[in-house]
Amino acid sequence: MPNSAANSRPRKLAHVAPTPGVAKPDPILTVRGVSRQFGGLRAVDVEHLEVERGLITSVIGPNGAGKTTLFNLLTGFDQADTGEWDVDGQSLTGKRPHYIARAGMVRTFQLTKALSKMTVIDNLMLGATEQRGEGLVNALFPFRWKAEEDEIRVRADELLDRFRLTHMRNEYAGTLSGGQRKLLEMARALMVEPKVLLLDEPMAGVNPALVQSLLGHITQLRDEGMSVIFIEHDMDVVMGISDWVVCLAQGAVISEGLPEAVGADPLVIDAYLGSARPSEVEVPKEQQP
């Protein structure tokens, strides 16, 4: 990403200390004591984490650091062993995925989940929540939900235009390229009108041309006031687009701060380059089990 884009990023957290678990001025997501263990492996062990409202927060870390597992816990696709979390002060601890989505936190997946045998427009329309026509009784009386469905279709078409997928509107989602499926999944998530959007490796398997398009969409969402959290391995992307970076290792937060601070942190360098064995990576006392 061009340096001018990086220089124009919001710097509202410039005064916040680059310390794991540091408090933020206006957190939209707060995580406290969340852990998940698989047998003898502690996959996630986050003592405290706050995500600032209206910014792009990147979650980085070596393979097996617990990034996707943390996403799964926060969005209800897996159950935490301990801990609690809330969005905008509303507790989402232990809630099911559909409840969490309706509360305003929506995620995409590393492997896209497009409904291949449905058209692109139908994939999007399905993402809208609390549709009157979904009930068995109401489904028998189209006059009760036809106007609402028309409004949903208009919203879906606007998103297709925004993500430049209008030409694929009536094609089956299974015919889309990998990059187009990423765009479709992001657009479908926006049909929920979320407060927080979690993106799990949105650039993975996407050709360079579409990468730039995806990055543009993510920054635009931030500029419109949405809080975006995304997992990414490409450090050039992370440094170019992020307002704040959180690094996980062995499931714990070992570093967080502005991109340049995290990029220069010896703990982060050790975690990525493997100059220390996992058991030797120093985890702050407040993050230790």
FIBA-688958 format. One record per residue (C-alpha): residue number from 1; chain; x, y, z. Coordinates in nm, 4 decimals, decimal comma. Layout:
BEGIN
<r NUM "A" <X Y Z>>;
...
END
This chain:
BEGIN
<r 1 "A" <0,0000 0,0000 0,0000>>;
<r 2 "A" <0,1350 0,3445 -0,0810>>;
<r 3 "A" <0,3011 0,5362 0,2005>>;
<r 4 "A" <0,0503 0,8193 0,1582>>;
<r 5 "A" <-0,2279 0,5804 0,2580>>;
<r 6 "A" <-0,0345 0,4729 0,5662>>;
<r 7 "A" <0,0370 0,8335 0,6618>>;
<r 8 "A" <-0,3335 0,9243 0,6393>>;
<r 9 "A" <-0,4397 0,6609 0,8916>>;
<r 10 "A" <-0,6145 0,7732 1,2103>>;
<r 11 "A" <-0,3627 0,8147 1,4943>>;
<r 12 "A" <-0,6157 0,8264 1,7784>>;
<r 13 "A" <-0,4171 0,5608 1,9703>>;
<r 14 "A" <-0,0786 0,7311 1,9302>>;
<r 15 "A" <-0,0789 0,8159 2,3021>>;
<r 16 "A" <-0,1703 0,4613 2,4146>>;
<r 17 "A" <0,1170 0,2601 2,5583>>;
<r 18 "A" <0,2202 -0,0433 2,3477>>;
<r 19 "A" <0,1544 -0,2863 2,6321>>;
<r 20 "A" <-0,0372 -0,6177 2,6183>>;
<r 21 "A" <-0,3868 -0,5687 2,7591>>;
<r 22 "A" <-0,3658 -0,1889 2,7648>>;
<r 23 "A" <-0,6932 0,0005 2,8092>>;
<r 24 "A" <-0,8299 0,1959 2,5111>>;
<r 25 "A" <-1,0157 0,5293 2,5131>>;
<r 26 "A" <-1,3308 0,3913 2,3477>>;
<r 27 "A" <-1,3283 0,0116 2,3184>>;
<r 28 "A" <-1,6063 -0,1531 2,1226>>;
<r 29 "A" <-1,4923 -0,5086 2,2042>>;
<r 30 "A" <-1,3534 -0,6139 2,5423>>;
<r 31 "A" <-1,2167 -0,9625 2,6127>>;
<r 32 "A" <-1,1455 -1,0810 2,9672>>;
<r 33 "A" <-0,9817 -1,4069 3,0699>>;
<r 34 "A" <-1,0772 -1,6043 2,7590>>;
<r 35 "A" <-0,9100 -1,9429 2,7276>>;
<r 36 "A" <-0,9542 -2,2610 2,5270>>;
<r 37 "A" <-0,7661 -2,5836 2,5746>>;
<r 38 "A" <-0,7517 -2,8890 2,3496>>;
<r 39 "A" <-0,6130 -3,1778 2,5499>>;
<r 40 "A" <-0,2744 -3,0626 2,6755>>;
<r 41 "A" <-0,2577 -2,7683 2,4345>>;
<r 42 "A" <-0,3761 -2,4277 2,5487>>;
<r 43 "A" <-0,4774 -2,2749 2,2155>>;
<r 44 "A" <-0,6068 -1,9425 2,3529>>;
<r 45 "A" <-0,5138 -1,7678 2,6752>>;
<r 46 "A" <-0,6071 -1,3989 2,6468>>;
<r 47 "A" <-0,6101 -1,2310 2,9860>>;
<r 48 "A" <-0,7335 -0,8904 2,8662>>;
<r 49 "A" <-0,7795 -0,7306 2,5275>>;
<r 50 "A" <-0,9628 -0,4183 2,4174>>;
<r 51 "A" <-1,0366 -0,3271 2,0555>>;
<r 52 "A" <-1,0808 0,0409 1,9808>>;
<r 53 "A" <-1,3946 0,1572 1,8031>>;
<r 54 "A" <-1,3740 0,2670 1,4397>>;
<r 55 "A" <-1,0225 0,1422 1,3658>>;
<r 56 "A" <-0,8569 -0,1430 1,1761>>;
<r 57 "A" <-0,7003 -0,3832 1,4255>>;
<r 58 "A" <-0,4768 -0,6572 1,2846>>;
<r 59 "A" <-0,4213 -0,9847 1,4673>>;
<r 60 "A" <-0,0892 -1,1412 1,3766>>;
<r 61 "A" <0,1233 -1,4291 1,4998>>;
<r 62 "A" <0,2979 -1,7429 1,3775>>;
<r 63 "A" <0,1024 -2,0484 1,2637>>;
<r 64 "A" <-0,0690 -2,2126 1,5596>>;
<r 65 "A" <-0,0728 -1,8930 1,7654>>;
<r 66 "A" <-0,4495 -1,9205 1,8247>>;
<r 67 "A" <-0,5728 -1,6413 1,5982>>;
<r 68 "A" <-0,8554 -1,8266 1,4222>>;
<r 69 "A" <-0,9467 -2,0100 1,7427>>;
<r 70 "A" <-0,9907 -1,6730 1,9141>>;
<r 71 "A" <-1,2205 -1,5614 1,6309>>;
<r 72 "A" <-1,4161 -1,8862 1,6657>>;
<r 73 "A" <-1,4643 -1,8295 2,0387>>;
<r 74 "A" <-1,5704 -1,4671 2,0080>>;
<r 75 "A" <-1,8260 -1,5440 1,7349>>;
<r 76 "A" <-1,9753 -1,8547 1,8946>>;
<r 77 "A" <-1,8368 -2,1169 1,6559>>;
<r 78 "A" <-1,6477 -2,2722 1,9476>>;
<r 79 "A" <-1,7003 -2,2565 2,3229>>;
<r 80 "A" <-1,4465 -2,0970 2,5560>>;
<r 81 "A" <-1,3390 -2,2847 2,8675>>;
<r 82 "A" <-1,3194 -1,9614 3,0665>>;
<r 83 "A" <-1,3681 -1,5900 3,0228>>;
<r 84 "A" <-1,6163 -1,3347 2,8984>>;
<r 85 "A" <-1,6449 -1,0705 2,6287>>;
<r 86 "A" <-1,8817 -0,7961 2,5240>>;
<r 87 "A" <-1,9522 -0,5655 2,2310>>;
<r 88 "A" <-2,0644 -0,2128 2,3109>>;
<r 89 "A" <-2,1255 -0,3207 2,6691>>;
<r 90 "A" <-2,3519 -0,6119 2,5688>>;
<r 91 "A" <-2,2278 -0,9473 2,6966>>;
<r 92 "A" <-2,1883 -1,2075 2,4225>>;
<r 93 "A" <-2,0269 -1,4727 2,6407>>;
<r 94 "A" <-2,1461 -1,8205 2,5459>>;
<r 95 "A" <-2,3985 -1,6950 2,2903>>;
<r 96 "A" <-2,4754 -1,8755 1,9654>>;
<r 97 "A" <-2,3395 -1,7415 1,6327>>;
<r 98 "A" <-2,6743 -1,6068 1,5107>>;
<r 99 "A" <-2,7260 -1,4148 1,8369>>;
<r 100 "A" <-2,3774 -1,2657 1,8184>>;
<r 101 "A" <-2,4330 -1,1628 1,4561>>;
<r 102 "A" <-2,7586 -0,9910 1,5435>>;
<r 103 "A" <-2,5816 -0,8133 1,8294>>;
<r 104 "A" <-2,3459 -0,6576 1,5769>>;
<r 105 "A" <-2,0361 -0,8782 1,5462>>;
<r 106 "A" <-1,9981 -1,0713 1,2206>>;
<r 107 "A" <-1,7076 -1,2702 1,0804>>;
<r 108 "A" <-1,5850 -1,4161 0,7544>>;
<r 109 "A" <-1,3873 -1,7373 0,7201>>;
<r 110 "A" <-1,0435 -1,8282 0,5938>>;
<r 111 "A" <-1,2158 -2,0812 0,3675>>;
<r 112 "A" <-1,5120 -1,9048 0,2112>>;
<r 113 "A" <-1,8623 -2,0273 0,2905>>;
<r 114 "A" <-2,0563 -1,9221 -0,0189>>;
<r 115 "A" <-2,3720 -2,1251 -0,0877>>;
<r 116 "A" <-2,2588 -2,2565 -0,4250>>;
<r 117 "A" <-2,5994 -2,3670 -0,5567>>;
<r 118 "A" <-2,7607 -2,0318 -0,4899>>;
<r 119 "A" <-2,7208 -1,7201 -0,7005>>;
<r 120 "A" <-2,4973 -1,4368 -0,5876>>;
<r 121 "A" <-2,7931 -1,2084 -0,5171>>;
<r 122 "A" <-2,9670 -1,4798 -0,3135>>;
<r 123 "A" <-2,6491 -1,5347 -0,1104>>;
<r 124 "A" <-2,6544 -1,1696 -0,0176>>;
<r 125 "A" <-3,0249 -1,1497 0,0578>>;
<r 126 "A" <-2,9964 -1,4517 0,2845>>;
<r 127 "A" <-2,7564 -1,2536 0,5027>>;
<r 128 "A" <-3,0198 -1,0000 0,6102>>;
<r 129 "A" <-3,1455 -1,0734 0,9607>>;
<r 130 "A" <-3,4942 -1,0952 1,1100>>;
<r 131 "A" <-3,6809 -1,1263 0,7809>>;
<r 132 "A" <-4,0555 -1,1599 0,8259>>;
<r 133 "A" <-4,0847 -1,4138 0,5462>>;
<r 134 "A" <-3,8607 -1,6630 0,7268>>;
<r 135 "A" <-4,1423 -1,7720 0,9578>>;
<r 136 "A" <-4,3625 -2,0613 0,8473>>;
<r 137 "A" <-4,6901 -1,8754 0,8904>>;
<r 138 "A" <-4,5734 -1,5481 0,7354>>;
<r 139 "A" <-4,4246 -1,7355 0,4398>>;
<r 140 "A" <-4,7792 -1,8252 0,3345>>;
<r 141 "A" <-4,8795 -1,4582 0,3125>>;
<r 142 "A" <-4,6418 -1,2708 0,0779>>;
<r 143 "A" <-4,8182 -0,9388 0,1334>>;
<r 144 "A" <-4,6705 -0,9394 0,4873>>;
<r 145 "A" <-4,3101 -0,9473 0,3737>>;
<r 146 "A" <-4,2955 -0,8501 0,0056>>;
<r 147 "A" <-4,2098 -0,4835 0,0731>>;
<r 148 "A" <-3,9372 -0,5825 0,3182>>;
<r 149 "A" <-3,7911 -0,8275 0,0677>>;
<r 150 "A" <-3,7827 -0,5536 -0,1960>>;
<r 151 "A" <-3,5883 -0,3299 0,0446>>;
<r 152 "A" <-3,3435 -0,6117 0,1158>>;
<r 153 "A" <-3,2946 -0,6679 -0,2572>>;
<r 154 "A" <-3,2143 -0,2991 -0,3047>>;
<r 155 "A" <-2,9530 -0,3169 -0,0261>>;
<r 156 "A" <-2,8049 -0,6315 -0,1790>>;
<r 157 "A" <-2,7794 -0,4700 -0,5214>>;
<r 158 "A" <-2,6080 -0,1670 -0,3688>>;
<r 159 "A" <-2,3475 -0,3959 -0,2125>>;
<r 160 "A" <-2,3007 -0,5842 -0,5389>>;
<r 161 "A" <-2,2306 -0,2530 -0,7063>>;
<r 162 "A" <-1,9952 -0,1482 -0,4274>>;
<r 163 "A" <-1,7943 -0,4710 -0,4557>>;
<r 164 "A" <-1,8131 -0,4728 -0,8365>>;
<r 165 "A" <-2,0031 -0,8007 -0,8534>>;
<r 166 "A" <-2,3146 -0,6737 -1,0328>>;
<r 167 "A" <-2,2191 -0,8615 -1,3500>>;
<r 168 "A" <-2,2319 -1,1867 -1,1472>>;
<r 169 "A" <-2,5663 -1,1054 -0,9835>>;
<r 170 "A" <-2,7663 -1,3971 -1,1241>>;
<r 171 "A" <-2,4808 -1,6473 -1,1530>>;
<r 172 "A" <-2,4400 -1,9340 -0,9108>>;
<r 173 "A" <-2,1957 -1,8464 -0,6317>>;
<r 174 "A" <-2,0041 -2,1643 -0,7136>>;
<r 175 "A" <-1,8908 -2,0095 -1,0419>>;
<r 176 "A" <-1,7069 -1,7227 -0,8694>>;
<r 177 "A" <-1,3289 -1,7109 -0,8476>>;
<r 178 "A" <-1,1612 -1,7359 -0,5075>>;
<r 179 "A" <-1,1166 -1,3606 -0,4878>>;
<r 180 "A" <-1,4752 -1,2939 -0,5897>>;
<r 181 "A" <-1,5954 -1,5316 -0,3176>>;
<r 182 "A" <-1,3996 -1,3282 -0,0635>>;
<r 183 "A" <-1,5760 -1,0149 -0,1879>>;
<r 184 "A" <-1,9133 -1,1903 -0,1757>>;
<r 185 "A" <-1,8557 -1,3103 0,1795>>;
<r 186 "A" <-1,7568 -0,9618 0,2928>>;
<r 187 "A" <-2,0623 -0,8143 0,1214>>;
<r 188 "A" <-2,2893 -1,0760 0,2801>>;
<r 189 "A" <-2,1474 -0,9935 0,6228>>;
<r 190 "A" <-2,2332 -0,6279 0,5627>>;
<r 191 "A" <-2,5970 -0,7224 0,4985>>;
<r 192 "A" <-2,6182 -0,7703 0,8758>>;
<r 193 "A" <-2,5089 -0,4068 0,9206>>;
<r 194 "A" <-2,2516 -0,5005 1,1867>>;
<r 195 "A" <-2,0683 -0,2817 1,4347>>;
<r 196 "A" <-1,7633 -0,5101 1,4315>>;
<r 197 "A" <-1,6414 -0,7041 1,1275>>;
<r 198 "A" <-1,3929 -0,9889 1,1792>>;
<r 199 "A" <-1,2036 -1,0980 0,8683>>;
<r 200 "A" <-1,0047 -1,4232 0,8798>>;
<r 201 "A" <-0,7192 -1,3948 0,6276>>;
<r 202 "A" <-0,9230 -1,2095 0,3634>>;
<r 203 "A" <-0,6189 -1,1860 0,1316>>;
<r 204 "A" <-0,5358 -1,5590 0,1310>>;
<r 205 "A" <-0,5467 -1,7082 -0,2178>>;
<r 206 "A" <-0,6463 -1,3792 -0,3788>>;
<r 207 "A" <-0,4670 -1,2487 -0,6882>>;
<r 208 "A" <-0,2708 -0,9233 -0,6472>>;
<r 209 "A" <-0,5249 -0,7118 -0,8355>>;
<r 210 "A" <-0,8089 -0,8175 -0,6061>>;
<r 211 "A" <-0,5879 -0,7751 -0,2981>>;
<r 212 "A" <-0,5727 -0,4032 -0,3673>>;
<r 213 "A" <-0,9494 -0,3975 -0,4147>>;
<r 214 "A" <-1,0061 -0,5781 -0,0827>>;
<r 215 "A" <-0,7704 -0,3422 0,0980>>;
<r 216 "A" <-0,9580 -0,0473 -0,0452>>;
<r 217 "A" <-1,2902 -0,1866 0,0759>>;
<r 218 "A" <-1,1511 -0,2493 0,4258>>;
<r 219 "A" <-1,0138 0,1032 0,4624>>;
<r 220 "A" <-1,3394 0,2463 0,3300>>;
<r 221 "A" <-1,5350 0,0547 0,5944>>;
<r 222 "A" <-1,3046 0,1991 0,8602>>;
<r 223 "A" <-1,3496 0,5474 0,7181>>;
<r 224 "A" <-1,7274 0,4991 0,7422>>;
<r 225 "A" <-1,6932 0,4256 1,1144>>;
<r 226 "A" <-1,6910 0,0460 1,1226>>;
<r 227 "A" <-1,4558 -0,1428 1,3535>>;
<r 228 "A" <-1,2571 -0,4027 1,1579>>;
<r 229 "A" <-1,0460 -0,6818 1,3064>>;
<r 230 "A" <-0,8549 -0,9003 1,0668>>;
<r 231 "A" <-0,6063 -1,1837 1,0713>>;
<r 232 "A" <-0,3271 -1,1487 0,8202>>;
<r 233 "A" <0,0149 -1,3079 0,7571>>;
<r 234 "A" <0,1445 -1,0617 0,4992>>;
<r 235 "A" <0,3349 -0,8090 0,7093>>;
<r 236 "A" <0,3450 -0,5560 0,4259>>;
<r 237 "A" <-0,0356 -0,5566 0,4286>>;
<r 238 "A" <-0,0440 -0,5369 0,8083>>;
<r 239 "A" <0,1960 -0,2443 0,8257>>;
<r 240 "A" <0,0254 -0,0626 0,5410>>;
<r 241 "A" <-0,3368 -0,0822 0,6536>>;
<r 242 "A" <-0,3488 -0,1297 1,0319>>;
<r 243 "A" <-0,4226 0,1354 1,2920>>;
<r 244 "A" <-0,3343 -0,1052 1,5757>>;
<r 245 "A" <-0,1692 -0,4469 1,5790>>;
<r 246 "A" <-0,2099 -0,7342 1,8272>>;
<r 247 "A" <0,0382 -1,0223 1,8209>>;
<r 248 "A" <-0,0462 -1,3655 1,9601>>;
<r 249 "A" <0,1973 -1,6440 2,0457>>;
<r 250 "A" <0,0945 -1,9683 2,2137>>;
<r 251 "A" <-0,2549 -1,8245 2,2447>>;
<r 252 "A" <-0,1513 -1,5229 2,4524>>;
<r 253 "A" <-0,1135 -1,1578 2,3620>>;
<r 254 "A" <0,2618 -1,0935 2,3699>>;
<r 255 "A" <0,2569 -0,7500 2,2075>>;
<r 256 "A" <0,0173 -0,4818 2,0895>>;
<r 257 "A" <0,0583 -0,1267 1,9697>>;
<r 258 "A" <0,0948 0,0903 1,6632>>;
<r 259 "A" <0,2248 -0,1078 1,3630>>;
<r 260 "A" <0,5779 0,0291 1,3817>>;
<r 261 "A" <0,6055 -0,0474 1,7546>>;
<r 262 "A" <0,4891 -0,4068 1,7179>>;
<r 263 "A" <0,7064 -0,4616 1,4113>>;
<r 264 "A" <1,0134 -0,3642 1,6132>>;
<r 265 "A" <0,9216 -0,5623 1,9266>>;
<r 266 "A" <1,1882 -0,8314 1,9984>>;
<r 267 "A" <0,9181 -1,0689 2,1273>>;
<r 268 "A" <0,7348 -1,0448 1,7952>>;
<r 269 "A" <1,0542 -1,0936 1,5974>>;
<r 270 "A" <1,1435 -1,3971 1,8093>>;
<r 271 "A" <0,7956 -1,5458 1,7679>>;
<r 272 "A" <0,8084 -1,5132 1,3891>>;
<r 273 "A" <1,1716 -1,6037 1,3280>>;
<r 274 "A" <1,1842 -1,8805 1,5839>>;
<r 275 "A" <1,5044 -1,7598 1,7434>>;
<r 276 "A" <1,3589 -1,8788 2,0713>>;
<r 277 "A" <1,1821 -2,2097 2,1255>>;
<r 278 "A" <0,8093 -2,1629 2,2042>>;
<r 279 "A" <0,8683 -2,2438 2,5709>>;
<r 280 "A" <1,1318 -1,9694 2,5872>>;
<r 281 "A" <0,9155 -1,6885 2,4497>>;
<r 282 "A" <0,8687 -1,4562 2,7426>>;
<r 283 "A" <0,4992 -1,4041 2,8095>>;
<r 284 "A" <0,4128 -1,1137 3,0401>>;
<r 285 "A" <0,3067 -1,2296 3,3886>>;
<r 286 "A" <-0,0428 -1,0905 3,3441>>;
<r 287 "A" <-0,0853 -1,3128 3,0356>>;
<r 288 "A" <0,0444 -1,6340 3,1958>>;
<r 289 "A" <-0,2050 -1,9040 3,2973>>;
END
